[in-house]
Amino acid sequence: MWQMRSMLTRRVAFASAALLPFAGRGARAQDQSFARFVDGVMAEARRAGIHDATLRAAFAGVAPNSRVIELDRNQPEFKLTWPEYRAKVLPESRIQLARQNFARQRDLLRDVRRRFAVDPAVIMGIWGIESNFGSTKGNYRLVEALSTLAWEGRRASYFRKELLNALRILDSGDVGPARLTGGWAGAMGQPQFMPSSYLTYAVDFDGDGRRDIWDSLPDVFGSIANYMARSGWRDGAPSAQPVQVPASIDSAIANRDDRRPLGAWMEMGVRRDDGSPFSRSDVQGALIIPTGVAPGQGFMVYPNFNAIRRYNPSDFYALAVSLLGDAAVI
């Protein structure tokens, strides 16, 4: 079955020649170009100590994937407002799933917290946003997707490095080629780690000798927690909270790098979302007012917010993770 899928991928790839480089030279030239690319990668991998058996298994049946190139070349450029983004990634159905999953995994999350000092809320938030609690891990063969992106040319250096990292993962024995799958751009497993992140942060929390971020929830949660711990997460501290913002606030000070004591923000009229004062005045926070948010609304963000941004450098993403995680553990 795997060989049939590989043959089908090859036929589809070369039938869609308009999407590939060297289209005017025909499928044979494309095949030769890709073969030279693979030979070069294999030679580099051998010099890095990766075994021949690993390389033969990794590249068996691999061909340029036209769908990967199409997705890479046609990524949407429009920007969502915060209300649009929130409606897209935080529907009520996902919030309910977060609560259900937290209830089921409470004991495991407690064990992970004990080892890494990372709150269950942020683990649940990242897990939910990245893969909808493990239900959307991606089914592209990673070596084929990364090879296609590295060969095709746009950001070739970056994807070549990630391809070599994927080969190191295979060589370690943590996962075989058939299970090394993920999104079209190389993000893997339930936490959607790139291969470089896997090598740096993935852990074998269940103790079975493999770092399995595809099917082992202990390894998934432990790996997310390790990533956050090493990104500066402070256990028990907040990441973001909705606030009321008076019209008199100068918009120039509403950015995540302008941190001030909450007492100073209260003097300017900022209050918690329910209108009450902050419980502490000495904690440092920054005010952000996302695009499209209703007048008088904003978010107070804390150092943990920046830790989440190291996972994905987007304010909207960090807000969504914070809100989903907080909703899960209520």
N, C-alpha and C positions, 0 to 999 in steps of 0.2 A: 504493500500500500504506500509506504514512504517513497519507494522508487517511482511509483506511478505518479504521485504528487510532484516529485522532482521533475519528471519528464514533462508533465503538464505545465509546470512553471516555466520550463525552458521554452516550450512551444509558444505559450502565451507571450513570453518576453520577446521573442524574436518575431512573432507575428505583429507586435506593436512596435515596429522598428522606428516609427516617427518619434517615439519617446526617448530613444537611445542615442548616444553619441555615435558619430560615424554612420548615420543612417543611410547616407548616399552610397556608401561603399558596400552595403549589403550585409546580410547576416554572417557571412563567412569572415569578413573583416572584423566585425564586432566580436565574434567568437574568438578570433585570434588575439584581439586586443585584451579581452577579458582573461584569456588563458595566460598571456604574458603578465598581466597584473597579478593573477593568483600565484604564478611561479615566483614572482618577486616577493610577495608576502610570505610564501612558504620558506623561501631562502632566508628572509629576515627572521622569521619565527625560529628556524633551526639555529641560527646564530644566537638567539635568545635562550636556547636550551629546550625548546619545545620538541617533543618526540615525534618522529616520523609517523608512527601509528596514529597519534592524535591528529596530525595534519591530514592524513589520508581519510580518516573518518569524518573530519570536520568539513572537508571540501567535496566529499562524494556527492555527485549530482548537483552541485551548486552552479547556478547560472544567473546572469543579470535578471533582476525582477522588475518588470516594467511598472508594476503597481507601486512599488517603492519609489521609483523615479517620478512617477506621476504625482504622488503625494508630496514628495519633497519640492517639486517645482510649482505646485499649486496650493501652497499653504495660504489660508485666508489672511489678509492683511488688515481687515477691519478691526476696530477696537470696541469692546463692549463697555458700557457704563457699569458701575457697581451694581445697580439694581438688576440689569440684564445678566451680568455674570452670576450674581447670587441666585437668581431664578433658575439659571442653567445648571449650576453645580450643587445647589442646596435645596432641591425640592423637598417637600414634606415627606415623600416616600423614602428619601435617603436619610433624613433625620430619624425616622422611625426605625429604619434598618440599623442605624448607629446605636440606638438604644437597645435594640434586641441583641445585637452582637456584643455590646458591652456586658449585658446581663449574662450572656452565655460564656464569655471569656474573662469574667471578673477575676477568677483565681489565677489564671495564667498571667494576666496583666499585673496582678499584685506581685507575682514572682519576678516578672521582668523589671518592675519598678524597684524591687529590693536589690537587684543586681546593678542596675544602671542609673537609678535615681532620676527617672524620667516619668512624668505623669501619664497615666493611662489615657487621659483626654487627648493629648497631642498624638499619641500612637493611633488612637481611633480616628482622629481627624485626617491624618495622612493616609492611613489605610483606606478610608472611605473615599477620599478625593482621588487617590492615585488609581485604584483598581475596583472601586465600588465594592469594597470588602472582599476582594479576591475573585470577583466574578468576571472581570475584564482584564485579563493578563496579557492579551495579545497572542496571536498564533503564527507570527512570522518566524521562520527559521533565522536565528540571529546571525549566523555566519553568512548566510546568503544576503540578508538585508544590509548588514554592515559592509560586506564586500561590494554590493551594488553601489552604495553611497560613496565608498572610498574610491571606487573605480570611475564613477560617473563624473567626478570632478569638483562639484560644489562642496566646500569644506572637506576636501579629500584628506588633508593631513589629520584633522580631528577624527574622522571616522576610521582612518587606517589605524590610529592608535587604539581606538576602541575595539577594532577587529582583533588586533594583537592581544588586547586584554581578554577578549572573549576566548581566544585560543588558549591563553594561560588558564582560564577557568576550566576549560575542557581537560587540559593537561593535568590539573590538580585532582581530577576524579570526582569533584563535587556533583557533576551532572554530565550526562552524555549528550551527543549531538541532537538526538531526537527530542530531548526535553529542554534543550537550550533555545527557548522561544521567547518572544516578546513582541513589542510594538515595532512598527515599520522603521522607526528611527533608532532602535537599539535598546530601549528601556525594557527591563526584564522583571518578570515575577510580580508578586503582589505589591511590593513597595515601589516597583518601576525604577529600579536601580540601573544606571548605565554600567557596563562592565567595569569601568574604573572605580565606580562607587562600590560595586560588589566586592572587589578585591580589597578595598580599604575598610569597609564597614560591615559586611555580612558576617554573621556569627552562627556557630552551631549551638544554638541554645538547648536543643533537645538531646544533645550528646550522642548522636548516632554516627558521628564521624564525617558528616556532610553538611555544608551550608546550603540548605534547601529553601530558597525564598519563593519557590513556586507552590509547594504543597504542604510545607510544615509551618503551621501557625506559630509554634514557639520560635522557630528561626526567623519568620517574618517579623514578629513583634520585637524579638531581640535585636534584629538588624536595624529596624527603624529606631529603636531606643538607643543603640550604640551610635548611630548617625547623629541623633539629636544631642546625646551626651557630649560627643566630641565637637559639636557645633556650639557649645556653650549653654545648653539648657540648664535652667535653675529650677530644681524640683520644688513644687509647691508655690511657685510664683506665677502671676498671671501672664498672659501673652497679649490679649487685646480685649477691650470691652466697649460697647456702644455708650456714647455720652451725648448730652445736650450741649450745644454750642451757641452762645449768644451771637447776635448779628454784629456786635461790636468787635469781635475777634478779627485781628489782622490776618488775612489768609496767608501772608508771607511766613508766619511762624507755624503754620500747619504743615509740618513735614516730619518724618520719622527721625531726623537727625537733630531736631531742636528739642532736647530733653530738658525738662524743668521739674522741680518738686510739685507734687499734686497740690500742695498748698498754694503755689503760685498760680496754677491753673484755676483753682477755685476763686482766687482773688479777681481773676478775669471773667468769672461767671460760668466757668465750665462745671457741669454737674454730671452725676451718673444718669443713666438713661431714664430712671424713674424720678429724677429731679432731686434726689438726696445728695448730700455731700459725700466725698470719698472718705473711707474709713480711716485712712492714714494720709497725712500731709507731707511726709518726708520722702515717700517713694518717688523715684524719678520716672516720668512718663513723657511721651511725645504725642501730639495731636495730629491726626490725619483726617482729611475730609475727602473721601474718594469721589471721583467723577460721577455726577448724576445723583448723589445722595440728596435727600430732601433737605430743604433749608432748616437750619437749627440742629442738624444731626452730624455726628462724626464718630471717631473712635479714638480712644486713648490706647496707645500701644507701649509695650514695655520691652526690656531686653530679650525676653523669650520670643517676641515677635521677630526680631532679627535672627534668632536661631532658626526659626521656621524658614525664613527667607534664604538661608544657606541650603536648604533642601530644594527650593525653587524661588528664584529672586524676583518675586512678584508680590506686591502689596495685596492684590486681590486674592491670590492663592493663600497667603499667610492669614488673611482675615477669614477665608472660608474654612481653613483647617481649624482655626481657633474656635469659630462659632459652632462647627460641627462637633468638635471634641467636647466643648462645654455642654452642648445639647445632649450628647451621648451619656454623660456621666451624671446628669441631673437626677 
